[in-house]
Amino acid sequence: MTYAWAENVIQEEIAPIAETTINPEDQGILTSFLQALPAWVLPVAGAMLILIVVLICLLIHRNKKSPKTPEVEKTTGSADARTNISIFSSSELPVTSIGNIHGIGSRPDQQDAFGVSDLKKQNHIRENGILAIVADGMGGLSHSGEISHTLVQRMLKEYENATGNQRERLLSLGAIANSLASREFGRDTGTTLIAASIQGDKLDFLSIGDSRIALCRSGALLTLNRMHNYAADLDSSAARGLVSISSAMNDPKRARLTSYVGMNDPKAVDLPASPMTLQKGDRILLMTDGVYNTLSDEDILHAMSKPAHIASQQLEEMILSKNKPNQDNYTAIILEI
C-alpha cells in the first residue's frame, strides 16, 4: 500500500511538469522510460523522497527550539552516602561544576552533613549567589548527627529569604545557627560549621570549629580559616615560650574544640576581612577533619588539579586506600569557578 501510494505521488508530480515543459514526442519517450524501469524503483524513490522531507522538517523544528538550561539540583547529605555530582551551568552562574564526597568511615554513625543551594533557582542565584555548607557534629555529645543535619537544612532555607549584602546574609545565618542550637538542642550538643557564599566573582565565608575551607589556585592549596581547637592555642603558647614545644605537640587535649555551634557563646567566628575576588579556574574546597586528618595537603592538591567531579572521586579513593582503622566520617564539597 505504501509503495503504490508513493508511485502515484511521483507520477502525479511528474504529469503536470511533462504537460507544460515537454513536447508530445519527448513525453512519449519519458513515458516509455518510466515503464521500462524495474517495478521496485518508483516505490523506493518515493520512500526516499518522503524520508528526506521528514528529515528536513525535523531539522527546521530543532533549530527553532531555544536551548534548554541544564538540569541542576539541590544537594544535601547527612546519612552514609557517596554522592558525586557534576553541574555545568550557564555562563551566568558563578560555579561551573560541583563535586562532593560523604562517607561514614569506620564510625557507627554519620554525624557530618552538607548542602548546596538549589541551583534550579537561577534567578535567586544571580541575585544572592550560591551557598555551600559543611557541618561536623561533635562525637561524644548528644544529637550530634541531628544538629548538623538540621543546621544545614535550616540555613539553606533561610538563605533563600535572607536580605542584605553578601556579608550581612552570612552573619544572619550565623546568628540563626547559634539560636537554633540552643533553642532546639540545648547545651549538650555541638557541631562545626563552614558556610561559603559565592556571588559573582566574590567568595565570603563563615567558619566556627575545625572544619576547613581552602582555595586551590595556580597549583597551590591555601587554607582560608583558622582551626578553633586547643591545638591552635597550644601552638601559640609554645611560640611565645609559655610552654615547651614537646608539651604542646603531645598534649592529649589538642583536638578539643574551643569554639563551635552549640556553645552558649562561641569564642571565635572566622570571616575574611572582606569578600575575596575569585579567578576563573579557582576551586574552593570545604571539608571536615575526616578528610584533612587522613590526607596530606599534597594528596589533596594532587586531586584538586582535576575537574571537580573527578577530584572528589580521587579524594574518596585516597581516603579509602589508607585503610585507617579509626577513619572518621568524611565530607567534602568542591566548587569549581
N, C-alpha and C positions, 0 to 999 in steps of 0.2 A: 504493500500500500504506500509506503513512504517513497520508494523508488519511482512508482508510477506518478505520484504527485509531483516529485521533483522533475521528472521528464516533462510533464505538462507545463510546469512553471517555466522551464528553459525554452520550450517551443513557443509558449505564449509571449515570452520576452523577445525571441528572435523574429517572430512573424511580423510585428509592426515595423521593425527595422528593415526587414527584407522588402516590405511593400514600399517603403519610402526612399530607400537608398540603392536598391539593386534592380537592374533591368530584368525582364522576364527570362532571357537566356541564362543570365548568371544565377537567377533564382532557381532555375531547374537544376543547374549544376550543384548548387548548395544543397538542394533537397536530396539529390542523388547521393551526395557525400554523406549527409546525415543518416540516410537509410542504410548506407554501406557500413557504418560504424557497428562494432560489436554491441550486443544488447546491454552489456553492463556499463558502457562508457557514460551514457547520459545520466543514469541514476547516481553513479559515483560522483560525477561532476556536479550534479545538483546538491548532493550531500555536502561536498566540499564548499560550495558556494554558501550554503546555509551556515556551515561551521565558521567560515570567515566572517560573515555578517554578525554572528553571535559574539565572536571574539572581539570584534571592533566595538560593539555596543558595551561589552564588559569593560574594556579599557577606557572608554569615554566616561563610563559611570564611576570607575575607580578614581580617575584623575579629578573628578568633580568633588569627591568626598574630601572633607577637611581632615587634617592629620589628627589622630587620636592621641590624647595625653596618656603616657604610660601608666599602667596600674601601679600604685604605691599603697602601702598600708602602714597603719599604726602597729608598732611592735612593743610588746610588753612581755615580761617574763618573771616568774618567781618560783616555778617548780623546776624539777630536774629535767631540763630540756636543752637540746642543742638547736639553735635557730640561726641560720645564716641567710641573710637577705642581701640582694644587690639591687639598688634602686637607681636607675638612670632617669633623672628628671629633666624637665625643660631647662633651657639656659637661664630662665628667670629665677630658678631656685638656687640657693647658695651651695647646697650639698648635692654632689653628683652621684655619690654611691655610699651605701652604709653596709657594714658587716658587723656581726656580733657573735659572741660565744657565751654559753651559760651552762655550767655543769656542776654537779653536786660533789665531785671529788670522792673522797673516802668517808665523808661525813654522813651521819644518819639522816640529816635534814638539810633542805635547801633554805638558807637564810639570806641569800643575795636576791636582789630584784633589779630590774632595769626597765627603761621605757624610752620611746621616741615619739615625738609629735605625730599626729595623724597627717601624713603627707598628702592625703587626698584633698585636704582643705587648703588648696594652693593660695587662695586669696588671703586667708589668715596668715599663712607663712610669709607671703610677700610683705605683709604689714608688720607682723610680730616676730618673724623668724622661726627657727626650729629649736626645740628644747630636747635635750638628751639627758637622762638621769641614770645614775648607778647608786644603789644603796646596799650596804652590807650590814645585816642585822648582827648584833653582838652576841656571840656564844656565851653561855653561862647566865644570861638574863632571860626573863620570861618574855614570850610573844615576839622573839627577835625576828623570825621569818614573817610574821604577820605585820609587824610595824613597817618593815622595809617595803613589803608589797603594797600595803595601804598608802604609805607615803608617796610612792611612785605614782600610783593611780590618781591620788588626790591632786598632786602637783601638776600632772598633765592636764587634768580637768580644769584646774584653777588658772593655768597658764592661758587657756583659750579665752578667758574672760578678764584677764589682767589688763590694767591700763597703765599709762605712763611710758617712759622710755625704757630701753633695754635694761639698764641698771635698776631702775625702780621696780620693774616687773620681777627681777630676780630677788630683790630684797623682800618684796611682798611674799614670794614663795618661801623664803627662809623663815619669815615670821609665821606663815601658815604651818610649816613643818614642825616648828617647836611647839606651837599651840596644839596641834593635833596629837603630838606625842604625849604631852602632859595631860590633856583633856580626855583622851580616849584610851590611853595605855598606862597611865600612872608613871611612877618614878622607876620601877624595877624593870626597865627595858631600855633599849637604845639601838641606834643604827648610825652608820656613817652616811654621808651624803655628798655626791658630786652632781651639780646641776649646771649644764653648759648650754648657753644660748648663742646661736649663730644667726645673725640678722645681716643680710647683705654680705659685706666683707669683714664684719666685726664679730669677734668672739668675746663673750663675757661669761664668767662662771662664778659659782659659789661653792665653797668646799668646807665641810665640817668632818673631822675624823681623819682616818688614814687611807681612804680610797684615793686614787691618784688620777690626775689629768695631765697628759703630756702632749707636746706638739712635735711632730716629725716633719722636719723641713731640711732640704738640701743634704740629706744623709746624716743628720744629727737628731738625737732624741733629747728634748728638753722638758723636764718636769716643771709644771707651772705652779703647783701649790706646795705648801708645807705639810708635813705629816704632824698631825696633832696627837702625838703619843709621847710616852715618858722617855723614849729613846732620844727624841729631839732635845728635851730638857737636860738629859744626862750628858749628851754631847756638848751642849752649850756650857754646862758646868765644867766639863773636862777642858774645854778650850780656854776657859777663864782661870784654870788652875785650881778650881774649888774641889774637884775630886780627881783621882788618878784615871788615866785612860783605861787601864785594866778594869777598874771598878765600873766605869761607865759601860764598857763593852760587855761585861759579864753580869750586869745587874739583871736578876730574874724578872724585874718589872718593866723591862724595856718595851715590851709590846703593848703595855696597857695604854688605853686611850686617855688623853687629858681633856678632850673636847669631843662631844658627839650629840646628835639629836636625841633628846630624851633626858639630858641633864636639866636640872632646874634652871640653870643659867650657863649655857655653853661658854667656855672660857675663850675660845678662839673661833673665828669665822674668817676664812680666806677669800678675798676678792682681789683681782688685779687693780692697780691704781686707776685704770680706765680701760674700756674695751680694747682688745688687741686687733690690729689690722692683719687679716689673713691674706695669703697669696695663693694663686692657682697651683694646685698640686700639693698643698698642705694636707696633712692628715692629723686629726685630733683623736686621741685615744683616752677613753675613760675606762678605768679598771679597778677591780678590788684587789686586796692583798693576796688572794689566791692565785693571781696571775704574776704579779711582780716579785712575790716571795719565792716563786718556783722558777721563773725565767730571769736570766740576766738581761741587762739593758742591751747587750749585743744580740741576744736571741730575739728580743722584741724588735730591735731596729732592723734586723735581717728580714723579719716577716713584714714589717711596715713598709718596706720598699716595694711591695706588691700592691695591686689594686685591693680595695677594702675587703671584698668578699673572699679573695684568695688569702689575704693577710690574716683574716680571722680564722680560716681553716688551718693555716700553718701554726698560729698561736696555740690552738687547741691540740693539734697533733704533737707539738713540742711538750706541752704540759703533760699529756698522757704518756709520752715516751719517757718521762722522768721516773714514772712508777713510784712516786713518793707514797709511803705507807700512810702518811697523815695528811694527804693532799686536802687542802681547804676547798670550800666552794669557790668557783672561779667564774668571773663575769667580766666581759669587756664589750665596749661599743667603739667602732671605728667610723669616723665621719670624714669622708674624702671631699675636699674642696675642688 
